[in-house]
Amino acid sequence: MLRRPRMYIPGFPYHIVQRGNNRKVCFLVQENFAFYLELWKKISARYGVSVRAYIFSNAYLYEKSM
């Protein structure tokens, strides 16, 4: 079954979750966390996304952005 297209409304907060395949670990070593965080900072600045909070976990990445 196809997923419905997501609706984007400027100015509204969005909840973003990234999980590993089959809920496997996303980040194996501390350097992976640091690399991903730096990448997220650069990309969010490039596209004007304000990240309000984030949580790194071994199984998933949980972010709230606006």
PyMOL commands that place a pseudoatom at each C-alpha (Angstrom):
pseudoatom trace, name=CA, resn=MET, resi=1, chain=A, elem=C, hetatm=0, pos=[0.000, 0.000, 0.000]
pseudoatom trace, name=CA, resn=LEU, resi=2, chain=A, elem=C, hetatm=0, pos=[1.355, 3.427, -0.917]
pseudoatom trace, name=CA, resn=ARG, resi=3, chain=A, elem=C, hetatm=0, pos=[1.920, 6.030, 1.756]
pseudoatom trace, name=CA, resn=ARG, resi=4, chain=A, elem=C, hetatm=0, pos=[-0.044, 9.251, 1.392]
pseudoatom trace, name=CA, resn=PRO, resi=5, chain=A, elem=C, hetatm=0, pos=[2.077, 12.295, 0.502]
pseudoatom trace, name=CA, resn=ARG, resi=6, chain=A, elem=C, hetatm=0, pos=[3.217, 14.237, 3.553]
pseudoatom trace, name=CA, resn=MET, resi=7, chain=A, elem=C, hetatm=0, pos=[1.840, 17.714, 3.976]
pseudoatom trace, name=CA, resn=TYR, resi=8, chain=A, elem=C, hetatm=0, pos=[4.329, 20.469, 4.820]
pseudoatom trace, name=CA, resn=ILE, resi=9, chain=A, elem=C, hetatm=0, pos=[3.048, 23.589, 6.530]
pseudoatom trace, name=CA, resn=PRO, resi=10, chain=A, elem=C, hetatm=0, pos=[5.694, 26.324, 7.012]
pseudoatom trace, name=CA, resn=GLY, resi=11, chain=A, elem=C, hetatm=0, pos=[6.212, 27.351, 10.633]
pseudoatom trace, name=CA, resn=PHE, resi=12, chain=A, elem=C, hetatm=0, pos=[4.728, 24.182, 12.149]
pseudoatom trace, name=CA, resn=PRO, resi=13, chain=A, elem=C, hetatm=0, pos=[6.936, 21.845, 14.227]
pseudoatom trace, name=CA, resn=TYR, resi=14, chain=A, elem=C, hetatm=0, pos=[7.792, 18.397, 12.895]
pseudoatom trace, name=CA, resn=HIS, resi=15, chain=A, elem=C, hetatm=0, pos=[8.741, 15.223, 14.698]
pseudoatom trace, name=CA, resn=ILE, resi=16, chain=A, elem=C, hetatm=0, pos=[11.491, 13.285, 12.888]
pseudoatom trace, name=CA, resn=VAL, resi=17, chain=A, elem=C, hetatm=0, pos=[12.604, 9.771, 13.804]
pseudoatom trace, name=CA, resn=GLN, resi=18, chain=A, elem=C, hetatm=0, pos=[15.428, 7.869, 12.152]
pseudoatom trace, name=CA, resn=ARG, resi=19, chain=A, elem=C, hetatm=0, pos=[15.777, 4.177, 12.910]
pseudoatom trace, name=CA, resn=GLY, resi=20, chain=A, elem=C, hetatm=0, pos=[18.252, 1.533, 11.813]
pseudoatom trace, name=CA, resn=ASN, resi=21, chain=A, elem=C, hetatm=0, pos=[17.157, -1.266, 9.490]
pseudoatom trace, name=CA, resn=ASN, resi=22, chain=A, elem=C, hetatm=0, pos=[15.205, -3.849, 11.476]
pseudoatom trace, name=CA, resn=ARG, resi=23, chain=A, elem=C, hetatm=0, pos=[15.753, -1.608, 14.516]
pseudoatom trace, name=CA, resn=LYS, resi=24, chain=A, elem=C, hetatm=0, pos=[19.479, -2.335, 14.487]
pseudoatom trace, name=CA, resn=VAL, resi=25, chain=A, elem=C, hetatm=0, pos=[21.994, 0.099, 15.957]
pseudoatom trace, name=CA, resn=CYS, resi=26, chain=A, elem=C, hetatm=0, pos=[22.444, 3.297, 13.899]
pseudoatom trace, name=CA, resn=PHE, resi=27, chain=A, elem=C, hetatm=0, pos=[25.662, 4.526, 15.478]
pseudoatom trace, name=CA, resn=LEU, resi=28, chain=A, elem=C, hetatm=0, pos=[28.366, 2.030, 16.356]
pseudoatom trace, name=CA, resn=VAL, resi=29, chain=A, elem=C, hetatm=0, pos=[30.981, 4.344, 17.894]
pseudoatom trace, name=CA, resn=GLN, resi=30, chain=A, elem=C, hetatm=0, pos=[31.010, 7.807, 19.497]
pseudoatom trace, name=CA, resn=GLU, resi=31, chain=A, elem=C, hetatm=0, pos=[32.562, 9.306, 16.352]
pseudoatom trace, name=CA, resn=ASN, resi=32, chain=A, elem=C, hetatm=0, pos=[29.407, 8.360, 14.420]
pseudoatom trace, name=CA, resn=PHE, resi=33, chain=A, elem=C, hetatm=0, pos=[27.294, 10.472, 16.799]
pseudoatom trace, name=CA, resn=ALA, resi=34, chain=A, elem=C, hetatm=0, pos=[29.650, 13.447, 16.436]
pseudoatom trace, name=CA, resn=PHE, resi=35, chain=A, elem=C, hetatm=0, pos=[29.788, 13.163, 12.632]
pseudoatom trace, name=CA, resn=TYR, resi=36, chain=A, elem=C, hetatm=0, pos=[26.001, 12.937, 12.337]
pseudoatom trace, name=CA, resn=LEU, resi=37, chain=A, elem=C, hetatm=0, pos=[25.479, 15.899, 14.664]
pseudoatom trace, name=CA, resn=GLU, resi=38, chain=A, elem=C, hetatm=0, pos=[27.886, 18.085, 12.658]
pseudoatom trace, name=CA, resn=LEU, resi=39, chain=A, elem=C, hetatm=0, pos=[26.218, 17.006, 9.420]
pseudoatom trace, name=CA, resn=TRP, resi=40, chain=A, elem=C, hetatm=0, pos=[22.775, 17.790, 10.878]
pseudoatom trace, name=CA, resn=LYS, resi=41, chain=A, elem=C, hetatm=0, pos=[23.969, 21.267, 11.940]
pseudoatom trace, name=CA, resn=LYS, resi=42, chain=A, elem=C, hetatm=0, pos=[25.272, 22.053, 8.445]
pseudoatom trace, name=CA, resn=ILE, resi=43, chain=A, elem=C, hetatm=0, pos=[22.212, 20.723, 6.618]
pseudoatom trace, name=CA, resn=SER, resi=44, chain=A, elem=C, hetatm=0, pos=[19.695, 22.375, 8.949]
pseudoatom trace, name=CA, resn=ALA, resi=45, chain=A, elem=C, hetatm=0, pos=[21.505, 25.729, 8.591]
pseudoatom trace, name=CA, resn=ARG, resi=46, chain=A, elem=C, hetatm=0, pos=[21.575, 25.355, 4.795]
pseudoatom trace, name=CA, resn=TYR, resi=47, chain=A, elem=C, hetatm=0, pos=[17.817, 24.783, 4.621]
pseudoatom trace, name=CA, resn=GLY, resi=48, chain=A, elem=C, hetatm=0, pos=[16.784, 27.123, 7.451]
pseudoatom trace, name=CA, resn=VAL, resi=49, chain=A, elem=C, hetatm=0, pos=[15.567, 24.387, 9.814]
pseudoatom trace, name=CA, resn=SER, resi=50, chain=A, elem=C, hetatm=0, pos=[15.592, 25.230, 13.507]
pseudoatom trace, name=CA, resn=VAL, resi=51, chain=A, elem=C, hetatm=0, pos=[16.273, 22.089, 15.554]
pseudoatom trace, name=CA, resn=ARG, resi=52, chain=A, elem=C, hetatm=0, pos=[14.757, 22.533, 19.022]
pseudoatom trace, name=CA, resn=ALA, resi=53, chain=A, elem=C, hetatm=0, pos=[15.772, 19.231, 20.603]
pseudoatom trace, name=CA, resn=TYR, resi=54, chain=A, elem=C, hetatm=0, pos=[17.383, 15.914, 19.757]
pseudoatom trace, name=CA, resn=ILE, resi=55, chain=A, elem=C, hetatm=0, pos=[18.136, 12.635, 21.474]
pseudoatom trace, name=CA, resn=PHE, resi=56, chain=A, elem=C, hetatm=0, pos=[20.742, 10.116, 20.355]
pseudoatom trace, name=CA, resn=SER, resi=57, chain=A, elem=C, hetatm=0, pos=[20.092, 6.504, 21.277]
pseudoatom trace, name=CA, resn=ASN, resi=58, chain=A, elem=C, hetatm=0, pos=[21.781, 3.302, 20.204]
pseudoatom trace, name=CA, resn=ALA, resi=59, chain=A, elem=C, hetatm=0, pos=[18.635, 2.138, 18.446]
pseudoatom trace, name=CA, resn=TYR, resi=60, chain=A, elem=C, hetatm=0, pos=[17.219, 5.378, 17.033]
pseudoatom trace, name=CA, resn=LEU, resi=61, chain=A, elem=C, hetatm=0, pos=[17.600, 9.105, 16.587]
pseudoatom trace, name=CA, resn=TYR, resi=62, chain=A, elem=C, hetatm=0, pos=[14.755, 11.253, 17.878]
pseudoatom trace, name=CA, resn=GLU, resi=63, chain=A, elem=C, hetatm=0, pos=[14.538, 14.890, 16.788]
pseudoatom trace, name=CA, resn=LYS, resi=64, chain=A, elem=C, hetatm=0, pos=[12.075, 17.700, 17.058]
pseudoatom trace, name=CA, resn=SER, resi=65, chain=A, elem=C, hetatm=0, pos=[12.543, 20.443, 14.549]
pseudoatom trace, name=CA, resn=MET, resi=66, chain=A, elem=C, hetatm=0, pos=[10.764, 23.537, 13.415]
for i in range(1, 66): cmd.bond("trace and resi %d" % i, "trace and resi %d" % (i + 1))
show_as sticks, trace
zoom trace
